[in-house]
Amino acid sequence: MGAISVDVTGRGYSMKEAFNILSDEAKEETGSDYYSGGINNCILRGDISHMASGKTDIKAVEYAANKADKGEVFGWCVKKPVQNSNKTKSKVTRNPNKGTRVWKTVYVAKEKWNDKVYAEAGTLQACIDKARKLVEKDPNLYLEVKLEKKLVKGDLLCASVSYKKSTNQKPGVYRFVGLAPY
């Protein structure tokens, strides 16, 4: 099989992010076949931003086209990203609970490895009895009885924290040139 030239432009807050976004898009479009000719089957070999000058990227394109082996691309920054300049880059939304939260203590029989609940009861002995019946039916089970608190009344969500984007924040533009397997 051969190789086909790749010349794509993508957006991201870093070159790696732009490359990953383009790779994901190419994988959705062309599939995961190694010889699909997409950038998703290439590795990012290097950053050659120092070779790109202003409006013309001739030096960078020539270098990438000559130096890239099959399955490799070189990338450079066409337009720098504008990062978030906010002092605080996150926001908090509180979720106050109306009334009080009511908790109930329960005993649960869980499998040790995957934390799957097999039995639940209000008393230790009742939970042990349920767990013994299950283990006697299936000798491969190994159950541990643990004490847990369960929310009976109220909401578990107390607050949410999310990213607060700056008004002038913009992703950069990156160009990738190389050879994709075809």
Buried (B, 14 or more C-beta within 10 A) or exposed (E): EEBEBBEBBBBBBEBEBBBBBBBEBBBEEBEEEBBBBBBBBBEBBBBBBEBBEEEEBEBBBEBBBEBBEBBBBBBBBBEEBEBBEBEEEEEEEEEEEEEEEEEEEBBBBBBEEEEEEBBBBEEEEEBBEBBEEBBEEEEEBEBEBEEEEEEEEEEEEEEEEEEEEEEEBEBBBBBBBBBBBB
